[in-house]
């Protein structure tokens, strides 16, 4: 139950980040709902399609859509009275990344998949929604920019989650630990501008 509630919190946080992104682009109300939904359920939908998992998670649990609409609506009300700080989108995105990465990893793990695939599926769950959000908002996806650590945080956090379980830690504490690692790395990366080295091919001239 704890992990399910955390997954719903992840849906709400990602929906809020989608609403903020749509607001910065001046989208209408339908646009806000679409971007919020894509951000919140896009990664999980891609994961379920790749795993041939049916029904898709939000079809099996329509409460996910209710949470998306509620989070988008609350975000719209909030910004009418207070201007959100520029860091609000990054913070919401970091929390969503942490919650979704581990919940996605758990679903892949329950399919009996090897650890490498669990890490990949968890990373897709956590980051693909944000990629779709940025594409629909005509932005270079945050995942692909020369910016602070993003997918790396998910990969490390999921790996810690798997290793903690193999070390004897129960699933729920291990999941909470993994989420904490993802969030901590992402926040540290934003605060101290931690980045991976850049690969660049020199010009022929």
Order of alpha helices (4+ residues) and beta strands (2+ residues): alpha-alpha-alpha-alpha-alpha-alpha-alpha-alpha
